[in-house]
Amino acid sequence: MSTHATPAPGAVTLHAGCKVNLYLRITGVRPDGYHELDTLFLPLPEPCDLLHVSPRAEAGIVFTCTEPDVDPARNTVVTAYERFATATGFRPGLAVHLEKHIPHGAGLGGGSADAAVLLRHLAALCAQQAPGAAPTPEVLRAMAAGVGADVPFFLMDGPARANGIGEVLTPLAPGELADLGLAGMHLVLACPPVRVSTPWAYRAWDAANVTTPDGNAQTSTRTSAQTSARIMTGQSAKSLRPCLTSESLEDRNPLSRGPWLTNSFEPVVFQTHATLRRTKEFLLRRGACAALMSGSGASLFALFRKHGTARDVAEALRNDNIAAFLHAL
């Protein structure tokens, strides 16, 4: 008798890729405390999570995960399922096992990607089994936004600019990445073994960028609209200053001076996580045209003109116990 499990009929494995933010500017804070953003999402195929989805007899979802700290009852995959079921009435029996490869706290959108691929799968199942209840693409995007601000992006198939709190998406037209000087570049994604909490990063940015009438730092922007009004604009906030670690490095890498290549979180995150600053310095020293943190960290990406240089840097990172992934743009 075989000891190997046989996949159930109808079982599928879904691949959930990740994203990097080619730039990220915090441009203000709303009265409700949410931050206004201007950012550019670039999808990447690796690292990717795997969702092993199998049918089950009873309606509803049973969720398991390779990471013990993922709450089986409160996570983006289960939330996506419940929002879909509530909106459509379609509640198939599914067992979902999430095999995590996108690190937590890396600014790569892993949880959002997981939710998006399950929503797509549910929409396909619904179209087959209950076509009258199948959601339109617009309705599916609304469900995705209800799960998380980044989730609608992962329903798309290419880079997009995001505004608002990240939910207003504008696909890039063909050639726009080339206009940024990225055509033919090689991107190295570095994932140090560090976690950065996004809520913490926003609070740290608030504390560094808000002033009170008496000129003192204000450590919270979530108390009132009056406090929100004191947020410095995206163009004047000190978080928009280039966060390169050496002027000489910047001078040797003219692409890094591009006005689009900035991340508002870098100053506050680097202040607390010095290892991330050192990783960026390493990437620039090894010949990167530019290097930047993605999202609120802890991952960073670097752009190289030569494939060989990028390959060697990725290998050096791995030798230093930093996961690294190489992509051609």
C-alpha positions as CSV (number, residue, x, y, z in Angstrom):
1,M,0.0,0.0,0.0
2,S,1.4,3.4,-1.0
3,T,2.2,5.8,1.8
4,H,2.1,8.8,-0.6
5,A,-1.1,11.0,-0.4
6,T,-3.0,11.1,-3.7
7,P,-4.3,14.6,-4.6
8,A,-8.1,14.7,-4.4
9,P,-10.0,15.1,-7.7
10,G,-10.2,18.8,-8.4
11,A,-7.2,19.7,-6.2
12,V,-5.1,22.5,-7.5
13,T,-2.0,24.4,-6.4
14,L,-2.2,28.2,-6.8
15,H,1.0,30.3,-7.1
16,A,0.9,33.7,-5.4
17,G,3.8,35.9,-6.4
18,C,4.9,39.1,-4.6
19,K,5.5,42.8,-5.4
20,V,8.1,45.5,-4.8
21,N,7.4,49.2,-4.5
22,L,9.6,50.9,-7.1
23,Y,8.9,54.1,-5.2
24,L,6.7,54.9,-2.2
25,R,5.8,58.4,-1.0
26,I,3.5,59.1,1.9
27,T,1.8,62.3,0.8
28,G,-0.4,63.0,3.8
29,V,-2.8,61.5,6.4
30,R,-6.6,61.5,6.3
31,P,-8.7,62.6,9.2
32,D,-9.4,58.9,9.9
33,G,-5.7,58.2,10.3
34,Y,-5.2,56.4,7.1
35,H,-2.1,57.5,5.1
36,E,-2.3,58.8,1.5
37,L,0.2,57.2,-0.8
38,D,1.8,57.5,-4.2
39,T,3.6,54.3,-5.1
40,L,4.5,52.1,-8.0
41,F,3.9,48.3,-7.7
42,L,5.9,45.9,-9.7
43,P,4.9,42.2,-9.6
44,L,7.5,39.6,-9.3
45,P,7.1,35.8,-9.7
46,E,9.5,34.9,-6.8
47,P,9.4,34.4,-4.0
48,C,5.9,33.0,-4.2
49,D,3.5,31.3,-1.8
50,L,1.7,28.1,-2.7
51,L,-1.9,27.5,-1.9
52,H,-2.8,23.8,-2.1
53,V,-6.6,23.8,-2.5
54,S,-8.7,20.6,-2.3
55,P,-12.5,20.2,-2.4
56,R,-14.2,18.9,0.7
57,A,-17.7,17.6,1.3
58,E,-18.9,20.2,3.8
59,A,-19.4,23.8,2.8
60,G,-16.9,26.4,4.1
61,I,-13.2,26.6,4.3
62,V,-10.6,24.7,6.4
63,F,-7.3,26.5,6.5
64,T,-3.9,25.3,7.5
65,C,-0.4,26.9,7.1
66,T,3.2,25.9,7.3
67,E,3.9,29.0,9.5
68,P,2.7,28.4,13.0
69,D,2.2,32.1,13.8
70,V,-0.5,32.5,11.1
71,D,-3.9,32.4,12.8
72,P,-6.0,29.7,11.1
73,A,-9.2,31.7,11.8
74,R,-7.9,35.3,11.1
75,N,-5.9,35.7,8.0
76,T,-6.3,37.1,4.5
77,V,-7.1,33.8,2.9
78,V,-10.0,33.0,5.2
79,T,-11.2,36.7,5.0
80,A,-11.2,36.5,1.2
81,Y,-13.2,33.3,1.2
82,E,-15.8,34.8,3.7
83,R,-16.2,38.0,1.7
84,F,-16.7,36.1,-1.5
85,A,-19.2,33.8,0.1
86,T,-21.1,36.6,1.7
87,A,-21.3,38.6,-1.5
88,T,-22.2,35.8,-3.9
89,G,-23.9,33.1,-1.7
90,F,-21.4,30.6,-3.2
91,R,-19.8,28.7,-0.4
92,P,-17.9,25.7,-1.7
93,G,-16.2,23.2,0.6
94,L,-12.5,23.9,0.4
95,A,-9.4,22.7,2.3
96,V,-6.6,25.3,1.8
97,H,-3.1,24.6,2.9
98,L,-0.8,27.7,2.6
99,E,2.8,26.9,2.0
100,K,4.6,30.1,2.9
101,H,7.7,31.2,1.0
102,I,7.1,35.0,0.9
103,P,8.6,36.2,4.3
104,H,6.4,38.0,6.8
105,G,7.3,41.6,7.5
106,A,9.2,42.0,4.2
107,G,7.1,44.6,2.4
108,L,6.3,42.2,-0.4
109,G,2.6,41.8,0.0
110,G,2.5,38.1,0.6
111,G,-0.8,38.1,2.5
112,S,-2.5,40.2,-0.1
113,A,-1.2,38.0,-2.9
114,D,-2.6,34.9,-1.1
115,A,-6.0,36.5,-0.8
116,A,-6.1,37.6,-4.5
117,V,-5.2,34.2,-5.9
118,L,-8.0,32.5,-3.8
119,L,-10.5,35.1,-5.0
120,R,-9.6,34.4,-8.6
121,H,-10.0,30.6,-7.9
122,L,-13.3,31.2,-6.2
123,A,-14.5,33.3,-9.2
124,A,-13.5,30.5,-11.6
125,L,-15.3,27.9,-9.5
126,C,-18.4,30.0,-9.2
127,A,-18.5,30.6,-13.0
128,Q,-18.4,26.8,-13.5
129,Q,-20.7,25.7,-10.7
130,A,-23.1,28.6,-10.1
131,P,-22.7,31.0,-13.1
132,G,-25.7,33.1,-12.1
133,A,-23.9,34.1,-8.9
134,A,-20.5,34.8,-10.5
135,P,-19.2,38.3,-9.7
136,T,-18.2,40.8,-12.4
137,P,-14.5,41.9,-12.4
138,E,-15.6,45.2,-10.8
139,V,-17.4,43.3,-8.0
140,L,-14.4,41.0,-7.5
141,R,-12.1,44.0,-7.2
142,A,-14.4,45.5,-4.6
143,M,-14.2,42.3,-2.6
144,A,-10.5,42.4,-2.8
145,A,-10.3,46.0,-1.5
146,G,-12.4,44.8,1.4
147,V,-9.8,42.3,2.4
148,G,-6.8,44.7,2.1
149,A,-5.7,47.8,0.2
150,D,-3.0,45.9,-1.8
151,V,-5.2,42.9,-2.7
152,P,-6.8,44.5,-5.9
153,F,-3.3,45.0,-7.4
154,F,-2.7,41.2,-7.3
155,L,-5.8,40.7,-9.4
156,M,-3.9,42.6,-12.1
157,D,-1.3,41.3,-14.5
158,G,1.3,44.0,-14.6
159,P,2.8,47.1,-12.8
160,A,0.5,49.8,-11.6
161,R,0.6,53.1,-9.8
162,A,-1.4,53.2,-6.6
163,N,-2.8,56.3,-4.9
164,G,-5.2,57.0,-2.1
165,I,-4.5,54.5,0.6
166,G,-3.3,52.1,-2.2
167,E,-6.7,51.2,-3.6
168,V,-6.7,53.6,-6.6
169,L,-4.8,51.7,-9.2
170,T,-3.7,52.9,-12.6
171,P,-2.0,50.3,-14.8
172,L,1.2,51.4,-16.4
173,A,1.1,51.8,-20.2
174,P,3.5,49.9,-22.3
175,G,6.9,51.6,-22.3
176,E,6.4,53.4,-19.0
177,L,8.9,51.2,-17.2
178,A,11.4,51.9,-20.0
179,D,10.8,55.6,-19.5
180,L,12.0,55.2,-15.9
181,G,15.3,53.7,-17.2
182,L,14.4,50.2,-16.2
183,A,14.5,48.4,-19.6
184,G,17.1,45.7,-19.7
185,M,17.9,46.1,-16.0
186,H,18.4,43.1,-13.6
187,L,16.7,43.3,-10.2
188,V,18.1,41.6,-7.2
189,L,15.6,41.2,-4.4
190,A,17.2,40.8,-0.9
191,C,15.2,39.5,2.0
192,P,17.1,39.8,5.2
193,P,15.9,37.7,8.2
194,V,14.3,40.8,9.8
195,R,10.6,41.5,10.2
196,V,9.2,45.1,10.1
197,S,5.7,45.7,11.3
198,T,3.8,47.9,8.9
199,P,1.7,49.5,11.7
200,W,4.9,50.2,13.6
201,A,6.4,51.8,10.5
202,Y,3.5,54.1,10.0
203,R,3.6,55.2,13.7
204,A,7.3,55.8,13.4
205,W,6.8,57.9,10.3
206,D,4.0,59.9,12.0
207,A,6.3,60.7,14.9
208,A,9.1,61.8,12.6
209,N,6.9,63.9,10.3
210,V,4.3,65.6,12.4
211,T,4.8,68.9,14.3
212,T,2.6,70.5,16.9
213,P,2.0,74.3,17.1
214,D,4.8,74.6,19.6
215,G,7.2,72.9,17.2
216,N,7.6,69.7,19.2
217,A,7.3,66.3,17.6
218,Q,3.8,64.8,17.7
219,T,4.0,61.0,18.2
220,S,0.5,60.1,17.0
221,T,-1.7,61.2,14.1
222,R,-4.7,59.0,14.9
223,T,-6.4,61.3,17.4
224,S,-8.1,64.0,15.4
225,A,-8.5,65.7,12.0
226,Q,-6.7,68.7,13.5
227,T,-3.6,66.6,14.0
228,S,-3.9,65.2,10.5
229,A,-3.9,68.7,9.1
230,R,-0.5,69.3,10.5
231,I,1.1,66.5,8.5
232,M,3.7,67.8,6.1
233,T,2.9,67.3,2.5
234,G,4.6,64.6,0.5
235,Q,6.9,67.1,-1.3
236,S,8.1,68.8,1.9
237,A,8.3,65.9,4.3
238,K,11.8,65.1,5.3
239,S,11.1,61.4,4.6
240,L,11.3,62.3,0.9
241,R,14.9,63.3,1.0
242,P,17.1,60.7,-0.7
243,C,18.1,58.1,1.8
244,L,21.4,57.0,0.2
245,T,24.0,56.2,2.7
246,S,26.9,57.9,1.1
247,E,27.1,61.0,-1.2
248,S,30.0,59.4,-3.1
249,L,27.9,56.3,-3.7
250,E,25.1,58.4,-5.0
251,D,27.4,60.3,-7.3
252,R,28.7,57.0,-8.8
253,N,25.1,55.8,-9.4
254,P,23.2,58.5,-11.3
255,L,20.0,56.4,-11.6
256,S,19.7,56.6,-7.8
257,R,19.2,60.3,-8.0
258,G,16.1,59.9,-10.0
259,P,13.2,61.8,-8.3
260,W,11.0,58.7,-8.5
261,L,13.3,56.5,-6.6
262,T,12.4,57.1,-2.9
263,N,10.7,55.4,0.0
264,S,9.3,57.5,2.8
265,F,9.8,54.7,5.3
266,E,13.5,54.3,4.9
267,P,14.7,57.0,7.4
268,V,12.6,55.7,10.3
269,V,13.1,52.0,9.5
270,F,16.9,52.3,9.0
271,Q,17.1,54.2,12.3
272,T,15.8,51.2,14.1
273,H,17.0,48.4,11.9
274,A,20.6,49.3,11.1
275,T,21.2,45.9,9.4
276,L,18.9,47.0,6.6
277,R,20.9,50.2,6.0
278,R,24.0,48.1,5.9
279,T,22.4,45.8,3.3
280,K,21.6,48.8,1.1
281,E,25.1,50.1,1.5
282,F,26.4,46.7,0.4
283,L,24.2,46.6,-2.7
284,L,25.4,50.1,-3.7
285,R,29.1,49.2,-3.1
286,R,28.7,46.2,-5.3
287,G,27.7,48.2,-8.3
288,A,24.0,48.7,-8.1
289,C,22.7,51.6,-10.1
290,A,20.1,52.1,-7.3
291,A,18.9,50.3,-4.2
292,L,15.7,50.9,-2.2
293,M,13.6,49.3,0.5
294,S,10.3,47.8,-0.6
295,G,7.1,48.9,1.2
296,S,7.7,49.3,4.9
297,G,10.6,46.7,4.7
298,A,12.4,44.6,5.5
299,S,13.1,43.5,1.9
300,L,15.3,45.7,-0.4
301,F,15.9,45.6,-4.1
302,A,18.8,46.7,-6.3
303,L,19.0,47.4,-10.0
304,F,22.0,46.3,-12.0
305,R,22.9,46.9,-15.7
306,K,24.9,43.6,-16.0
307,H,23.4,40.2,-15.4
308,G,26.8,38.8,-14.2
309,T,27.1,41.5,-11.6
310,A,23.6,40.9,-10.4
311,R,24.1,37.2,-10.3
312,D,27.3,37.6,-8.2
313,V,25.6,39.9,-5.8
314,A,22.7,37.6,-5.3
315,E,25.1,34.8,-4.6
316,A,27.0,36.9,-2.1
317,L,23.8,37.7,-0.3
318,R,22.9,34.0,0.0
319,N,26.4,33.3,1.3
320,D,25.6,35.8,4.1
321,N,22.3,34.0,4.9
322,I,20.1,36.6,3.1
323,A,17.6,35.1,0.8
324,A,18.0,36.6,-2.7
325,F,16.1,36.4,-6.0
326,L,17.2,37.5,-9.4
327,H,14.8,39.0,-12.0
328,A,15.3,40.4,-15.5
329,L,13.1,43.5,-16.2
